[in-house]
Amino acid sequence: MNESKLNQFKELYEQYKLSPFYKERVEQFAIVPVLKEIIRETLTNNPLTNSHLTGLIQMLKFNCSTDSFNQYLEQNIPNKARAAELSEQMKQINQKGYTNAGKAAINNLSEAQLNEVKTFLQNAFSISTVDEAVTLCAEIDAKDIPEVKKGIYSPWLYYINPQYFQLSITLMINLRNGLVYREIIHPASKILMN
């Protein structure tokens, strides 16, 4: 990218940081450590089941009700005291997940496939470079596990390790009735493509 485009992109980003949408996202980020712990606790289940992955989808989505959140939290975290602690933390933060659910449930994964997903998510906690993150995602994609595709695992990875994993952009475009696309992504892409 040439220096002129880089400067335009930086200017656009500085404008974005003044927007109400950016302020909302900064406030919403407070959920990330709590959701990371929910995923970590879920992965302690042995065996990990389709229902546990469904619970993650449901709990971490943007429009999850408090009742539904607590129902899946109790399902995924057998330690009632820990589940209550995480529920209280989410209540105090008063924010929801970043994305809507790409699908409602995970069904019919075999035990071997569930173990692959479990290992994949556990490994995401220890990623420390972008190259490692790319490799981890390429490896799970190559396994072609039904139902667990980028749109499903992208939010999980983001909550686990936001420094190295980003939300899939296709999940973000529908936010705010296209506000992000119209005001940020589209102008940025024009700068980068010219």
FIKOLZA-1660 file (N, C-alpha, C; in steps of 0.1 Angstrom, whole numbers, plus 5000, padded with zeros to 4 digits):
% residues 194
   i   px   py   pz ch aa at
   1 5009 4988 5000  A  M  N
   1 5000 5000 5000  A  M CA
   1 5009 5012 5000  A  M  C
   2 5006 5022 4991  A  N  N
   2 5014 5034 4991  A  N CA
   2 5011 5043 5003  A  N  C
   3 5020 5052 5005  A  E  N
   3 5019 5061 5017  A  E CA
   3 5006 5069 5017  A  E  C
   4 5002 5074 5005  A  S  N
   4 4990 5082 5004  A  S CA
   4 4977 5074 5008  A  S  C
   5 4976 5062 5003  A  K  N
   5 4965 5053 5007  A  K CA
   5 4965 5050 5022  A  K  C
   6 4977 5048 5027  A  L  N
   6 4978 5045 5041  A  L CA
   6 4974 5057 5050  A  L  C
   7 4977 5068 5046  A  N  N
   7 4973 5080 5053  A  N CA
   7 4958 5082 5052  A  N  C
   8 4952 5080 5040  A  Q  N
   8 4937 5081 5039  A  Q CA
   8 4931 5071 5048  A  Q  C
   9 4936 5059 5048  A  F  N
   9 4930 5048 5057  A  F CA
   9 4931 5052 5071  A  F  C
  10 4942 5057 5076  A  K  N
  10 4944 5062 5089  A  K CA
  10 4934 5073 5093  A  K  C
  11 4932 5082 5084  A  E  N
  11 4923 5093 5086  A  E CA
  11 4909 5088 5087  A  E  C
  12 4905 5078 5079  A  L  N
  12 4892 5072 5080  A  L CA
  12 4890 5065 5093  A  L  C
  13 4900 5058 5097  A  Y  N
  13 4899 5052 5110  A  Y CA
  13 4898 5062 5122  A  Y  C
  14 4905 5073 5121  A  E  N
  14 4904 5083 5132  A  E CA
  14 4890 5088 5132  A  E  C
  15 4884 5090 5120  A  Q  N
  15 4870 5095 5120  A  Q CA
  15 4860 5084 5126  A  Q  C
  16 4863 5072 5123  A  Y  N
  16 4855 5061 5128  A  Y CA
  16 4856 5061 5144  A  Y  C
  17 4867 5063 5149  A  K  N
  17 4869 5063 5164  A  K CA
  17 4861 5074 5171  A  K  C
  18 4856 5084 5163  A  L  N
  18 4847 5094 5169  A  L CA
  18 4832 5090 5168  A  L  C
  19 4829 5080 5162  A  S  N
  19 4815 5076 5160  A  S CA
  19 4809 5069 5172  A  S  C
  20 4796 5070 5173  A  P  N
  20 4789 5063 5184  A  P CA
  20 4791 5048 5183  A  P  C
  21 4792 5043 5170  A  F  N
  21 4793 5028 5169  A  F CA
  21 4807 5024 5175  A  F  C
  22 4817 5031 5173  A  Y  N
  22 4830 5028 5179  A  Y CA
  22 4829 5028 5195  A  Y  C
  23 4822 5038 5200  A  K  N
  23 4821 5039 5215  A  K CA
  23 4813 5027 5220  A  K  C
  24 4803 5023 5213  A  E  N
  24 4795 5011 5217  A  E CA
  24 4804 4998 5216  A  E  C
  25 4812 4997 5206  A  R  N
  25 4821 4985 5205  A  R CA
  25 4831 4985 5216  A  R  C
  26 4836 4996 5220  A  V  N
  26 4846 4997 5231  A  V CA
  26 4839 4992 5244  A  V  C
  27 4827 4997 5246  A  E  N
  27 4819 4993 5258  A  E CA
  27 4816 4978 5258  A  E  C
  28 4812 4973 5246  A  Q  N
  28 4809 4959 5244  A  Q CA
  28 4821 4950 5247  A  Q  C
  29 4833 4955 5244  A  F  N
  29 4845 4946 5246  A  F CA
  29 4846 4941 5260  A  F  C
  30 4839 4947 5270  A  A  N
  30 4840 4942 5283  A  A CA
  30 4835 4927 5285  A  A  C
  31 4827 4923 5275  A  I  N
  31 4822 4909 5276  A  I CA
  31 4833 4899 5272  A  I  C
  32 4843 4903 5265  A  V  N
  32 4852 4893 5259  A  V CA
  32 4859 4884 5270  A  V  C
  33 4864 4890 5281  A  P  N
  33 4870 4881 5291  A  P CA
  33 4860 4871 5297  A  P  C
  34 4848 4875 5299  A  V  N
  34 4838 4867 5305  A  V CA
  34 4834 4855 5295  A  V  C
  35 4832 4859 5282  A  L  N
  35 4829 4849 5272  A  L CA
  35 4840 4839 5270  A  L  C
  36 4853 4844 5271  A  K  N
  36 4864 4836 5270  A  K CA
  36 4864 4825 5281  A  K  C
  37 4860 4829 5293  A  E  N
  37 4859 4820 5304  A  E CA
  37 4848 4810 5303  A  E  C
  38 4837 4814 5297  A  I  N
  38 4826 4805 5294  A  I CA
  38 4830 4794 5284  A  I  C
  39 4838 4798 5274  A  I  N
  39 4843 4788 5264  A  I CA
  39 4853 4779 5271  A  I  C
  40 4862 4785 5279  A  R  N
  40 4872 4776 5286  A  R CA
  40 4865 4766 5295  A  R  C
  41 4855 4770 5302  A  E  N
  41 4847 4761 5311  A  E CA
  41 4840 4751 5303  A  E  C
  42 4834 4755 5292  A  T  N
  42 4827 4745 5284  A  T CA
  42 4836 4734 5279  A  T  C
  43 4848 4738 5275  A  L  N
  43 4858 4728 5270  A  L CA
  43 4862 4718 5281  A  L  C
  44 4859 4720 5293  A  T  N
  44 4863 4711 5304  A  T CA
  44 4853 4699 5304  A  T  C
  45 4842 4700 5297  A  N  N
  45 4833 4689 5296  A  N CA
  45 4839 4677 5289  A  N  C
  46 4837 4665 5295  A  N  N
  46 4843 4653 5288  A  N CA
  46 4832 4642 5289  A  N  C
  47 4826 4639 5277  A  P  N
  47 4830 4644 5264  A  P CA
  47 4823 4658 5261  A  P  C
  48 4828 4665 5252  A  L  N
  48 4822 4677 5246  A  L CA
  48 4811 4672 5237  A  L  C
  49 4799 4678 5238  A  T  N
  49 4788 4673 5230  A  T CA
  49 4783 4683 5220  A  T  C
  50 4774 4679 5211  A  N  N
  50 4767 4688 5202  A  N CA
  50 4760 4698 5209  A  N  C
  51 4754 4694 5220  A  S  N
  51 4746 4703 5229  A  S CA
  51 4755 4714 5235  A  S  C
  52 4767 4711 5238  A  H  N
  52 4776 4721 5244  A  H CA
  52 4779 4732 5233  A  H  C
  53 4782 4727 5221  A  L  N
  53 4785 4737 5210  A  L CA
  53 4772 4745 5207  A  L  C
  54 4761 4739 5207  A  T  N
  54 4748 4746 5205  A  T CA
  54 4747 4757 5216  A  T  C
  55 4751 4753 5228  A  G  N
  55 4750 4763 5239  A  G CA
  55 4759 4775 5237  A  G  C
  56 4771 4772 5231  A  L  N
  56 4780 4783 5228  A  L CA
  56 4774 4792 5218  A  L  C
  57 4768 4787 5207  A  I  N
  57 4762 4795 5197  A  I CA
  57 4751 4804 5203  A  I  C
  58 4743 4798 5211  A  Q  N
  58 4731 4805 5217  A  Q CA
  58 4736 4815 5227  A  Q  C
  59 4745 4812 5236  A  M  N
  59 4749 4822 5246  A  M CA
  59 4757 4834 5241  A  M  C
  60 4765 4831 5230  A  L  N
  60 4774 4842 5226  A  L CA
  60 4768 4851 5215  A  L  C
  61 4755 4848 5211  A  K  N
  61 4749 4856 5200  A  K CA
  61 4744 4869 5206  A  K  C
  62 4742 4879 5197  A  F  N
  62 4738 4892 5200  A  F CA
  62 4725 4893 5207  A  F  C
  63 4715 4885 5202  A  N  N
  63 4702 4887 5207  A  N CA
  63 4697 4876 5217  A  N  C
  64 4707 4871 5225  A  C  N
  64 4704 4860 5234  A  C CA
  64 4697 4866 5247  A  C  C
  65 4685 4861 5250  A  S  N
  65 4678 4866 5262  A  S CA
  65 4685 4861 5275  A  S  C
  66 4683 4868 5286  A  T  N
  66 4689 4864 5298  A  T CA
  66 4685 4850 5302  A  T  C
  67 4672 4847 5301  A  D  N
  67 4668 4833 5305  A  D CA
  67 4675 4823 5296  A  D  C
  68 4676 4825 5283  A  S  N
  68 4682 4815 5274  A  S CA
  68 4697 4814 5278  A  S  C
  69 4703 4826 5280  A  F  N
  69 4718 4826 5284  A  F CA
  69 4720 4817 5296  A  F  C
  70 4712 4819 5306  A  N  N
  70 4714 4812 5319  A  N CA
  70 4711 4797 5317  A  N  C
  71 4701 4794 5309  A  Q  N
  71 4698 4780 5306  A  Q CA
  71 4710 4772 5300  A  Q  C
  72 4716 4779 5290  A  Y  N
  72 4727 4772 5283  A  Y CA
  72 4740 4773 5292  A  Y  C
  73 4741 4783 5300  A  L  N
  73 4752 4784 5309  A  L CA
  73 4752 4772 5318  A  L  C
  74 4741 4769 5324  A  E  N
  74 4739 4758 5333  A  E CA
  74 4742 4745 5326  A  E  C
  75 4738 4744 5314  A  Q  N
  75 4740 4732 5306  A  Q CA
  75 4755 4730 5304  A  Q  C
  76 4762 4741 5300  A  N  N
  76 4776 4740 5296  A  N CA
  76 4786 4740 5307  A  N  C
  77 4782 4745 5319  A  I  N
  77 4791 4746 5330  A  I CA
  77 4785 4739 5342  A  I  C
  78 4789 4727 5344  A  P  N
  78 4783 4719 5355  A  P CA
  78 4785 4724 5369  A  P  C
  79 4796 4732 5371  A  N  N
  79 4799 4738 5384  A  N CA
  79 4789 4749 5386  A  N  C
  80 4779 4747 5394  A  K  N
  80 4769 4757 5396  A  K CA
  80 4774 4771 5401  A  K  C
  81 4784 4770 5410  A  A  N
  81 4789 4782 5415  A  A CA
  81 4796 4790 5405  A  A  C
  82 4804 4783 5396  A  R  N
  82 4811 4790 5385  A  R CA
  82 4801 4796 5375  A  R  C
  83 4791 4788 5372  A  A  N
  83 4781 4793 5363  A  A CA
  83 4774 4806 5368  A  A  C
  84 4771 4805 5381  A  A  N
  84 4764 4817 5387  A  A CA
  84 4773 4829 5387  A  A  C
  85 4786 4827 5390  A  E  N
  85 4796 4838 5389  A  E CA
  85 4797 4844 5375  A  E  C
  86 4797 4836 5365  A  L  N
  86 4798 4841 5351  A  L CA
  86 4785 4848 5347  A  L  C
  87 4774 4843 5352  A  S  N
  87 4761 4849 5349  A  S CA
  87 4761 4863 5355  A  S  C
  88 4765 4864 5367  A  E  N
  88 4765 4877 5374  A  E CA
  88 4774 4887 5367  A  E  C
  89 4786 4882 5363  A  Q  N
  89 4795 4891 5356  A  Q CA
  89 4788 4897 5343  A  Q  C
  90 4782 4888 5335  A  M  N
  90 4775 4892 5323  A  M CA
  90 4764 4902 5327  A  M  C
  91 4757 4899 5337  A  K  N
  91 4746 4908 5342  A  K CA
  91 4751 4922 5345  A  K  C
  92 4763 4923 5352  A  Q  N
  92 4769 4936 5355  A  Q CA
  92 4774 4943 5343  A  Q  C
  93 4779 4936 5333  A  I  N
  93 4784 4942 5321  A  I CA
  93 4773 4948 5313  A  I  C
  94 4762 4940 5312  A  N  N
  94 4749 4944 5305  A  N CA
  94 4752 4946 5290  A  N  C
  95 4759 4937 5284  A  Q  N
  95 4762 4937 5270  A  Q CA
  95 4759 4923 5264  A  Q  C
  96 4757 4922 5251  A  K  N
  96 4755 4910 5244  A  K CA
  96 4767 4907 5235  A  K  C
  97 4767 4894 5229  A  G  N
  97 4777 4891 5220  A  G CA
  97 4777 4899 5208  A  G  C
  98 4787 4899 5200  A  Y  N
  98 4789 4907 5188  A  Y CA
  98 4781 4903 5176  A  Y  C
  99 4778 4890 5174  A  T  N
  99 4772 4886 5162  A  T CA
  99 4759 4878 5164  A  T  C
 100 4750 4878 5154  A  N  N
 100 4739 4869 5154  A  N CA
 100 4743 4855 5151  A  N  C
 101 4735 4846 5154  A  A  N
 101 4739 4832 5151  A  A CA
 101 4737 4828 5137  A  A  C
 102 4748 4822 5131  A  G  N
 102 4747 4818 5117  A  G CA
 102 4739 4805 5116  A  G  C
 103 4737 4798 5127  A  K  N
 103 4728 4786 5127  A  K CA
 103 4724 4785 5142  A  K  C
 104 4713 4778 5144  A  A  N
 104 4708 4777 5157  A  A CA
 104 4714 4766 5166  A  A  C
 105 4719 4755 5159  A  A  N
 105 4723 4744 5167  A  A CA
 105 4734 4736 5159  A  A  C
 106 4742 4729 5166  A  I  N
 106 4751 4719 5161  A  I CA
 106 4745 4705 5163  A  I  C
 107 4743 4698 5153  A  N  N
 107 4737 4684 5154  A  N CA
 107 4746 4674 5147  A  N  C
 108 4745 4662 5152  A  N  N
 108 4751 4651 5145  A  N CA
 108 4766 4650 5142  A  N  C
 109 4774 4658 5150  A  L  N
 109 4788 4656 5148  A  L CA
 109 4792 4643 5156  A  L  C
 110 4801 4636 5150  A  S  N
 110 4806 4624 5156  A  S CA
 110 4815 4627 5168  A  S  C
 111 4817 4618 5176  A  E  N
 111 4826 4620 5188  A  E CA
 111 4840 4624 5183  A  E  C
 112 4845 4618 5172  A  A  N
 112 4858 4622 5166  A  A CA
 112 4858 4637 5162  A  A  C
 113 4847 4641 5155  A  Q  N
 113 4846 4655 5151  A  Q CA
 113 4845 4664 5162  A  Q  C
 114 4837 4661 5173  A  L  N
 114 4836 4669 5185  A  L CA
 114 4850 4670 5191  A  L  C
 115 4858 4660 5192  A  N  N
 115 4871 4660 5197  A  N CA
 115 4880 4669 5189  A  N  C
 116 4879 4669 5176  A  E  N
 116 4887 4678 5167  A  E CA
 116 4883 4693 5170  A  E  C
 117 4870 4696 5172  A  V  N
 117 4866 4709 5175  A  V CA
 117 4871 4713 5189  A  V  C
 118 4870 4704 5198  A  K  N
 118 4875 4707 5212  A  K CA
 118 4890 4711 5212  A  K  C
 119 4898 4702 5205  A  T  N
 119 4912 4705 5204  A  T CA
 119 4915 4718 5197  A  T  C
 120 4908 4721 5186  A  F  N
 120 4910 4733 5179  A  F CA
 120 4907 4745 5188  A  F  C
 121 4897 4745 5196  A  L  N
 121 4894 4756 5204  A  L CA
 121 4904 4757 5216  A  L  C
 122 4907 4746 5221  A  Q  N
 122 4918 4746 5232  A  Q CA
 122 4931 4752 5227  A  Q  C
 123 4935 4748 5215  A  N  N
 123 4947 4754 5209  A  N CA
 123 4946 4769 5207  A  N  C
 124 4934 4774 5204  A  A  N
 124 4933 4788 5202  A  A CA
 124 4937 4797 5214  A  A  C
 125 4936 4791 5226  A  F  N
 125 4940 4798 5238  A  F CA
 125 4955 4801 5238  A  F  C
 126 4963 4793 5232  A  S  N
 126 4977 4794 5232  A  S CA
 126 4984 4800 5220  A  S  C
 127 4976 4805 5210  A  I  N
 127 4981 4811 5198  A  I CA
 127 4988 4824 5202  A  I  C
 128 5000 4826 5197  A  S  N
 128 5007 4838 5200  A  S CA
 128 5013 4846 5188  A  S  C
 129 5009 4841 5176  A  T  N
 129 5013 4849 5164  A  T CA
 129 5002 4848 5154  A  T  C
 130 5002 4857 5144  A  V  N
 130 4992 4857 5134  A  V CA
 130 4994 4844 5125  A  V  C
 131 5007 4840 5122  A  D  N
 131 5009 4828 5115  A  D CA
 131 5003 4816 5121  A  D  C
 132 5005 4815 5134  A  E  N
 132 4999 4804 5142  A  E CA
 132 4983 4804 5140  A  E  C
 133 4978 4816 5141  A  A  N
 133 4963 4817 5140  A  A CA
 133 4958 4812 5126  A  A  C
 134 4965 4817 5116  A  V  N
 134 4962 4813 5102  A  V CA
 134 4963 4798 5100  A  V  C
 135 4974 4792 5105  A  T  N
 135 4976 4778 5104  A  T CA
 135 4965 4770 5111  A  T  C
 136 4962 4774 5123  A  L  N
 136 4951 4768 5131  A  L CA
 136 4938 4767 5123  A  L  C
 137 4934 4779 5118  A  C  N
 137 4922 4779 5110  A  C CA
 137 4922 4771 5097  A  C  C
 138 4933 4771 5091  A  A  N
 138 4935 4764 5078  A  A CA
 138 4934 4749 5082  A  A  C
 139 4939 4745 5093  A  E  N
 139 4939 4730 5096  A  E CA
 139 4925 4726 5099  A  E  C
 140 4917 4734 5107  A  I  N
 140 4903 4730 5110  A  I CA
 140 4895 4730 5097  A  I  C
 141 4897 4740 5089  A  D  N
 141 4889 4741 5076  A  D CA
 141 4892 4729 5067  A  D  C
 142 4905 4724 5067  A  A  N
 142 4908 4713 5059  A  A CA
 142 4901 4700 5064  A  A  C
 143 4898 4699 5076  A  K  N
 143 4891 4688 5082  A  K CA
 143 4876 4687 5077  A  K  C
 144 4871 4698 5072  A  D  N
 144 4858 4699 5067  A  D CA
 144 4847 4693 5076  A  D  C
 145 4848 4698 5088  A  I  N
 145 4838 4693 5098  A  I CA
 145 4824 4700 5095  A  I  C
 146 4814 4692 5093  A  P  N
 146 4801 4698 5090  A  P CA
 146 4796 4707 5101  A  P  C
 147 4790 4718 5097  A  E  N
 147 4784 4727 5107  A  E CA
 147 4793 4736 5114  A  E  C
 148 4806 4733 5115  A  V  N
 148 4816 4741 5122  A  V CA
 148 4825 4748 5112  A  V  C
 149 4820 4758 5106  A  K  N
 149 4827 4766 5096  A  K CA
 149 4830 4780 5102  A  K  C
 150 4837 4787 5094  A  K  N
 150 4843 4800 5098  A  K CA
 150 4832 4809 5104  A  K  C
 151 4820 4810 5099  A  G  N
 151 4809 4818 5104  A  G CA
 151 4805 4814 5118  A  G  C
 152 4807 4801 5121  A  I  N
 152 4804 4796 5135  A  I CA
 152 4815 4798 5144  A  I  C
 153 4827 4794 5140  A  Y  N
 153 4839 4794 5149  A  Y CA
 153 4845 4808 5151  A  Y  C
 154 4843 4817 5141  A  S  N
 154 4849 4830 5142  A  S CA
 154 4846 4837 5155  A  S  C
 155 4834 4838 5159  A  P  N
 155 4832 4845 5172  A  P CA
 155 4838 4838 5184  A  P  C
 156 4838 4825 5184  A  W  N
 156 4845 4817 5195  A  W CA
 156 4859 4821 5196  A  W  C
 157 4866 4821 5184  A  L  N
 157 4880 4824 5184  A  L CA
 157 4883 4838 5188  A  L  C
 158 4874 4847 5184  A  Y  N
 158 4876 4861 5188  A  Y CA
 158 4875 4863 5203  A  Y  C
 159 4865 4856 5209  A  Y  N
 159 4864 4857 5224  A  Y CA
 159 4875 4851 5231  A  Y  C
 160 4881 4840 5225  A  I  N
 160 4892 4833 5231  A  I CA
 160 4905 4841 5231  A  I  C
 161 4907 4847 5219  A  N  N
 161 4920 4854 5217  A  N CA
 161 4919 4865 5207  A  N  C
 162 4913 4876 5211  A  P  N
 162 4910 4887 5201  A  P CA
 162 4922 4894 5195  A  P  C
 163 4933 4892 5201  A  Q  N
 163 4945 4898 5195  A  Q CA
 163 4949 4892 5182  A  Q  C
 164 4945 4879 5180  A  Y  N
 164 4950 4872 5168  A  Y CA
 164 4938 4867 5159  A  Y  C
 165 4926 4867 5165  A  F  N
 165 4915 4862 5157  A  F CA
 165 4904 4874 5155  A  F  C
 166 4900 4876 5143  A  Q  N
 166 4890 4886 5141  A  Q CA
 166 4877 4879 5137  A  Q  C
 167 4866 4887 5140  A  L  N
 167 4853 4882 5135  A  L CA
 167 4853 4882 5120  A  L  C
 168 4846 4872 5115  A  S  N
 168 4845 4871 5100  A  S CA
 168 4837 4883 5096  A  S  C
 169 4842 4890 5086  A  I  N
 169 4837 4903 5082  A  I CA
 169 4822 4901 5076  A  I  C
 170 4819 4890 5071  A  T  N
 170 4806 4888 5066  A  T CA
 170 4796 4888 5077  A  T  C
 171 4800 4885 5089  A  L  N
 171 4791 4886 5100  A  L CA
 171 4789 4900 5105  A  L  C
 172 4798 4909 5102  A  M  N
 172 4797 4922 5107  A  M CA
 172 4789 4932 5097  A  M  C
 173 4789 4928 5085  A  I  N
 173 4783 4937 5075  A  I CA
 173 4768 4940 5078  A  I  C
 174 4761 4931 5084  A  N  N
 174 4747 4933 5086  A  N CA
 174 4744 4942 5098  A  N  C
 175 4754 4945 5106  A  L  N
 175 4752 4953 5118  A  L CA
 175 4747 4967 5115  A  L  C
 176 4739 4972 5123  A  R  N
 176 4734 4986 5122  A  R CA
 176 4729 4989 5108  A  R  C
 177 4722 4980 5102  A  N  N
 177 4715 4982 5089  A  N CA
 177 4725 4987 5079  A  N  C
 178 4737 4982 5079  A  G  N
 178 4747 4985 5069  A  G CA
 178 4755 4997 5073  A  G  C
 179 4754 5003 5084  A  L  N
 179 4761 5015 5088  A  L CA
 179 4776 5012 5087  A  L  C
 180 4781 5001 5092  A  V  N
 180 4795 4998 5092  A  V CA
 180 4800 4997 5077  A  V  C
 181 4792 4990 5069  A  Y  N
 181 4796 4989 5055  A  Y CA
 181 4796 5002 5048  A  Y  C
 182 4786 5010 5050  A  R  N
 182 4785 5023 5043  A  R CA
 182 4795 5033 5047  A  R  C
 183 4798 5033 5060  A  E  N
 183 4807 5044 5066  A  E CA
 183 4821 5040 5068  A  E  C
 184 4824 5027 5069  A  I  N
 184 4838 5023 5072  A  I CA
 184 4843 5013 5061  A  I  C
 185 4837 5002 5059  A  I  N
 185 4842 4992 5050  A  I CA
 185 4843 4996 5036  A  I  C
 186 4831 5002 5031  A  H  N
 186 4831 5006 5017  A  H CA
 186 4841 5017 5014  A  H  C
 187 4842 5028 5022  A  P  N
 187 4852 5038 5019  A  P CA
 187 4866 5033 5020  A  P  C
 188 4869 5024 5030  A  A  N
 188 4882 5018 5032  A  A CA
 188 4886 5010 5020  A  A  C
 189 4876 5002 5015  A  S  N
 189 4879 4993 5003  A  S CA
 189 4882 5002 4991  A  S  C
 190 4876 5013 4989  A  K  N
 190 4879 5022 4978  A  K CA
 190 4893 5027 4979  A  K  C
 191 4897 5030 4991  A  I  N
 191 4911 5035 4993  A  I CA
 191 4921 5024 4989  A  I  C
 192 4918 5012 4994  A  L  N
 192 4927 5001 4993  A  L CA
 192 4928 4996 4978  A  L  C
 193 4916 4997 4971  A  M  N
 193 4916 4991 4958  A  M CA
 193 4921 5001 4947  A  M  C
 194 4922 5013 4950  A  N  N
 194 4926 5023 4940  A  N CA
 194 4941 5025 4940  A  N  C
% end
